[in-house]
Amino acid sequence: MTTSRTSPLLRDLAQTILAEIREATRDGLGVTRESYGAGEEAALRILERHAERLGLAYERDGAQNLWMWLPQDQRPDPFVTIGSHVDSVPQGGNFDGLAGVVSGMLVLSSLRGHHEDAPPVRVLALRGEESAWYGKAYMGSLALLGRLPASALNMPHRGGQGTLGDAMARSGVDIEAVRRAEPMIDPARMGAYLELHIEQGPVMVARQWPVAAVTGIRGNIRHNHVRCVGETGHSGAVPRWLRKDALLAVAELLSRMDEHWRVLLQMGMDLVMTSGICSTPQQSHAVSVIPGEVQLSFEVRSQDTQTLERFYTLMRDECRAIEESRGVRFEFDERLFTEPATMDPAWIAKLESAAAQTGMTLERIPSGAGHDASVFANAGIPSAMVFIRNANGSHNPHEAMDIEDFLLGTDLLHRALNGTIPPRQSVQVTN
C-alpha cells in the first residue's frame, strides 16, 4: 500500500479544518454552503482564521475569492495556483471542492522554510462553482477572469430570493467590473492551475485507485427551464386521439433521446444526458387531470464539442416532430454552453513522475463532472487535476473520502511542484 509522507501535524490540521467547516455549515442532513451566501462565507472566514494561525498572507479579490500564500515568498510571478471551490449543493457533502482548498493549504505549510525548492505557490478558494443555486456554474472563476457574462447577473435564485447579481453585490463583489468583463487578475500571472478534487462517480472505488490524474473535463449544453405546453382536460372525457398530453410528449422526447444516446455510445462517442427536473404544475395537477403543462430541465455532457452540438440538434429536431404529432409546443429558456477542457499533458506527466517516486503507477481518468479547472484551462492557463477516491458518490451527504487517500493526493501535488525546478548545482571552489 502506498502512503503519503505528510506529517501527523498536517494530517491533524486537515481534519480540523474539514471538521470545523462541516460543523459550521451543517444543515441537519449534510452541509449547505450556498454560492455567494451565508454558508460559503462562513467557510471562507474559517479558512482565513486558519491562514492567520499558519502565518499565511491572504486577501480577497474583486470576485470575493480568497487567495493565500507564504508572505516570505517574494519571488516574481508567474505563480502556480492550487485551488478549488468552497460552496456546495443543498444538503451536499463536505469534501466536494473544500478538500482541494485544504490540500493547497497543506502544500503551502509543507513549503515553509524551503519554498525555493518549488515555484511560487498561491492557494485559491473559489466561490460559486455549483450551478444548483442560480443555474450557472463557475461564477467565481469566470468573474475572476472577466468571463462571467453580464446576463448571468440577472439569473434568479432557485428559491426566488433575488438574483445572482444581488447576492454577489451583498458579498462585496465588484459588480461593475463583472459587467465590463474586466479580469480581476492578469491571467499571465498564473503559470498553472492545479486542483485536487474527490471523484464524484464510482469508477475509482470500483477499480481500487486511491488517486488518479484527470485527462479532461466534459463540457455541457444545458437548459435550466424547458416548458412543454399541451392542453389540460378531463381524464375520463377526452379520447386519446384528441389529447394534447404534455407529460406523454415529454416522456416520448426523453425516450427518443435515450435511444439516440445508446446509439451514439455504440459509435464510441463520449456522452451523458440528464433531465434532473420534471414536474407538472403543483397548483393544478391532479389524478383526474390530463397534464397540460410540464416543466423540465435538459442537460447533455461530452468531452467533444461536436458531439454536444450533434446531440442538441437531435433533441430540437425531436421536439419539432413531437410538436407536430401530439399538438404540443416546447418553449426553451437561454441555452447555456460550457466548453470541454483538456488537462495539460506536461503537468499530467509531472504528476505521474511524482507518483513513480512513491512506487505507484498513477492511472488516468476523464472527469464527467465539471470543475473550475476547465475555466482556467480554456483561458490558456496550463491546468491539471488529481482525483481522490470517494465512496457513495457526491452531491449528497454521504461522501466518504478517506484521509489517507487525500494525503496521498496532497503529497503528489507537493512532489510535482518540487519537480518543476531543477536541483541546485553544487559549486566547486578552486584555489
RAKAJO-V652153 format. One record per residue. N is the residue number from 1. PHI is phi in whole degrees, 0 to 359 (* if undefined). PSI is psi as a letter, one per 20 degrees, with the letter a starting at -180 (none if undefined). Layout:
n: [N | N]
phi: [PHI | PHI]
psi: [PSI | PSI]
This chain:
n: [1 | 2 | 3 | 4 | 5 | 6 | 7 | 8 | 9 | 10 | 11 | 12 | 13 | 14 | 15 | 16 | 17 | 18 | 19 | 20 | 21 | 22 | 23 | 24 | 25 | 26 | 27 | 28 | 29 | 30 | 31 | 32 | 33 | 34 | 35 | 36 | 37 | 38 | 39 | 40 | 41 | 42 | 43 | 44 | 45 | 46 | 47 | 48 | 49 | 50 | 51 | 52 | 53 | 54 | 55 | 56 | 57 | 58 | 59 | 60 | 61 | 62 | 63 | 64 | 65 | 66 | 67 | 68 | 69 | 70 | 71 | 72 | 73 | 74 | 75 | 76 | 77 | 78 | 79 | 80 | 81 | 82 | 83 | 84 | 85 | 86 | 87 | 88 | 89 | 90 | 91 | 92 | 93 | 94 | 95 | 96 | 97 | 98 | 99 | 100 | 101 | 102 | 103 | 104 | 105 | 106 | 107 | 108 | 109 | 110 | 111 | 112 | 113 | 114 | 115 | 116 | 117 | 118 | 119 | 120 | 121 | 122 | 123 | 124 | 125 | 126 | 127 | 128 | 129 | 130 | 131 | 132 | 133 | 134 | 135 | 136 | 137 | 138 | 139 | 140 | 141 | 142 | 143 | 144 | 145 | 146 | 147 | 148 | 149 | 150 | 151 | 152 | 153 | 154 | 155 | 156 | 157 | 158 | 159 | 160 | 161 | 162 | 163 | 164 | 165 | 166 | 167 | 168 | 169 | 170 | 171 | 172 | 173 | 174 | 175 | 176 | 177 | 178 | 179 | 180 | 181 | 182 | 183 | 184 | 185 | 186 | 187 | 188 | 189 | 190 | 191 | 192 | 193 | 194 | 195 | 196 | 197 | 198 | 199 | 200 | 201 | 202 | 203 | 204 | 205 | 206 | 207 | 208 | 209 | 210 | 211 | 212 | 213 | 214 | 215 | 216 | 217 | 218 | 219 | 220 | 221 | 222 | 223 | 224 | 225 | 226 | 227 | 228 | 229 | 230 | 231 | 232 | 233 | 234 | 235 | 236 | 237 | 238 | 239 | 240 | 241 | 242 | 243 | 244 | 245 | 246 | 247 | 248 | 249 | 250 | 251 | 252 | 253 | 254 | 255 | 256 | 257 | 258 | 259 | 260 | 261 | 262 | 263 | 264 | 265 | 266 | 267 | 268 | 269 | 270 | 271 | 272 | 273 | 274 | 275 | 276 | 277 | 278 | 279 | 280 | 281 | 282 | 283 | 284 | 285 | 286 | 287 | 288 | 289 | 290 | 291 | 292 | 293 | 294 | 295 | 296 | 297 | 298 | 299 | 300 | 301 | 302 | 303 | 304 | 305 | 306 | 307 | 308 | 309 | 310 | 311 | 312 | 313 | 314 | 315 | 316 | 317 | 318 | 319 | 320 | 321 | 322 | 323 | 324 | 325 | 326 | 327 | 328 | 329 | 330 | 331 | 332 | 333 | 334 | 335 | 336 | 337 | 338 | 339 | 340 | 341 | 342 | 343 | 344 | 345 | 346 | 347 | 348 | 349 | 350 | 351 | 352 | 353 | 354 | 355 | 356 | 357 | 358 | 359 | 360 | 361 | 362 | 363 | 364 | 365 | 366 | 367 | 368 | 369 | 370 | 371 | 372 | 373 | 374 | 375 | 376 | 377 | 378 | 379 | 380 | 381 | 382 | 383 | 384 | 385 | 386 | 387 | 388 | 389 | 390 | 391 | 392 | 393 | 394 | 395 | 396 | 397 | 398 | 399 | 400 | 401 | 402 | 403 | 404 | 405 | 406 | 407 | 408 | 409 | 410 | 411 | 412 | 413 | 414 | 415 | 416 | 417 | 418 | 419 | 420 | 421 | 422 | 423 | 424 | 425 | 426 | 427 | 428 | 429 | 430 | 431]
phi: [* | 276 | 237 | 276 | 258 | 294 | 289 | 302 | 297 | 288 | 300 | 297 | 299 | 300 | 295 | 293 | 297 | 299 | 291 | 297 | 288 | 301 | 295 | 289 | 241 | 295 | 240 | 108 | 255 | 223 | 236 | 229 | 235 | 295 | 303 | 53 | 229 | 294 | 296 | 296 | 296 | 299 | 297 | 296 | 293 | 294 | 298 | 297 | 297 | 289 | 299 | 299 | 297 | 275 | 75 | 270 | 280 | 206 | 199 | 260 | 268 | 294 | 264 | 68 | 284 | 256 | 251 | 225 | 200 | 280 | 295 | 282 | 272 | 256 | 291 | 289 | 294 | 277 | 241 | 268 | 260 | 249 | 209 | 187 | 255 | 244 | 281 | 216 | 284 | 300 | 52 | 266 | 264 | 278 | 265 | 299 | 89 | 301 | 303 | 292 | 291 | 297 | 302 | 298 | 295 | 294 | 298 | 303 | 297 | 292 | 275 | 299 | 94 | 214 | 294 | 287 | 285 | 229 | 292 | 304 | 233 | 232 | 256 | 236 | 261 | 271 | 258 | 62 | 276 | 281 | 276 | 296 | 267 | 232 | 76 | 229 | 263 | 62 | 297 | 292 | 288 | 295 | 296 | 302 | 265 | 72 | 242 | 278 | 300 | 301 | 296 | 295 | 296 | 268 | 290 | 281 | 294 | 302 | 260 | 76 | 264 | 81 | 242 | 301 | 300 | 299 | 294 | 295 | 297 | 298 | 276 | 95 | 291 | 283 | 297 | 295 | 296 | 296 | 299 | 277 | 55 | 267 | 299 | 274 | 210 | 284 | 303 | 295 | 288 | 264 | 284 | 192 | 232 | 242 | 221 | 266 | 206 | 294 | 289 | 255 | 238 | 262 | 296 | 292 | 295 | 296 | 265 | 60 | 261 | 288 | 219 | 203 | 263 | 275 | 270 | 194 | 235 | 297 | 270 | 207 | 242 | 216 | 242 | 287 | 225 | 241 | 236 | 256 | 247 | 240 | 217 | 290 | 202 | 283 | 295 | 262 | 256 | 252 | 289 | 302 | 290 | 252 | 278 | 235 | 278 | 293 | 291 | 295 | 297 | 294 | 299 | 294 | 301 | 293 | 295 | 296 | 291 | 297 | 291 | 301 | 302 | 301 | 294 | 294 | 296 | 296 | 278 | 90 | 275 | 272 | 196 | 222 | 230 | 214 | 238 | 279 | 234 | 203 | 204 | 267 | 298 | 298 | 286 | 230 | 285 | 198 | 301 | 259 | 243 | 290 | 297 | 261 | 207 | 226 | 249 | 212 | 248 | 217 | 217 | 229 | 233 | 198 | 276 | 236 | 296 | 297 | 296 | 302 | 293 | 297 | 292 | 296 | 298 | 300 | 297 | 293 | 297 | 295 | 300 | 297 | 294 | 289 | 303 | 291 | 280 | 247 | 71 | 248 | 221 | 253 | 240 | 241 | 279 | 300 | 283 | 254 | 233 | 237 | 292 | 296 | 223 | 251 | 283 | 289 | 300 | 294 | 287 | 300 | 297 | 298 | 294 | 294 | 296 | 298 | 295 | 298 | 298 | 262 | 82 | 247 | 267 | 270 | 285 | 250 | 209 | 280 | 257 | 282 | 278 | 275 | 213 | 302 | 305 | 293 | 296 | 291 | 298 | 285 | 268 | 89 | 266 | 306 | 227 | 210 | 225 | 247 | 267 | 246 | 303 | 209 | 279 | 74 | 72 | 216 | 58 | 210 | 289 | 258 | 310 | 220 | 275 | 280 | 299 | 291 | 296 | 300 | 292 | 295 | 297 | 297 | 298 | 297 | 300 | 299 | 296 | 296 | 295 | 297 | 279 | 272 | 244 | 301 | 301 | 296 | 278 | 289 | 250 | 265 | 257 | 245 | 273]
psi: [p | p | r | r | j | p | q | h | g | h | g | h | g | g | h | g | g | g | g | g | h | g | h | h | j | q | j | g | g | c | q | o | n | p | p | k | a | g | g | g | h | g | g | h | h | g | g | g | g | h | g | g | h | i | k | q | q | q | r | q | a | i | j | k | q | p | q | q | r | o | h | i | n | j | q | r | r | q | q | p | p | o | r | a | r | i | r | r | r | p | l | a | r | i | i | o | g | h | h | h | g | h | g | h | h | h | g | g | h | h | i | p | h | l | h | i | i | r | r | p | p | q | p | o | o | q | q | l | h | p | i | h | h | j | j | p | r | k | g | g | h | g | h | g | j | k | j | o | q | h | h | h | h | j | p | q | q | h | j | j | m | a | r | g | h | g | g | g | g | h | i | j | q | n | h | h | h | g | h | j | l | p | q | i | q | o | h | i | h | o | h | q | p | q | p | p | q | q | p | j | a | j | g | h | g | h | j | l | o | h | r | q | p | p | h | r | p | p | r | q | p | q | o | h | o | p | p | p | p | c | p | q | r | p | h | i | i | o | r | g | i | j | q | m | o | h | g | h | g | g | g | g | g | h | g | g | h | h | g | g | g | g | g | h | h | h | j | j | q | p | p | q | q | p | n | i | p | o | q | q | p | h | i | i | q | r | h | j | p | p | p | i | p | p | p | r | r | p | p | p | q | q | i | p | g | h | g | g | h | g | h | g | g | g | g | h | g | h | g | h | g | h | g | g | h | i | k | r | q | p | p | q | a | p | p | p | p | p | q | r | q | p | q | p | h | g | h | g | h | g | h | h | h | g | h | h | h | j | j | q | p | o | q | q | p | q | o | h | q | q | q | h | h | h | g | h | g | i | j | j | p | p | q | q | q | p | q | p | p | o | q | j | a | r | k | r | i | j | q | m | p | p | h | h | g | g | h | g | h | g | h | g | g | g | g | h | g | h | i | i | p | q | q | p | p | q | p | p | p | q | none]
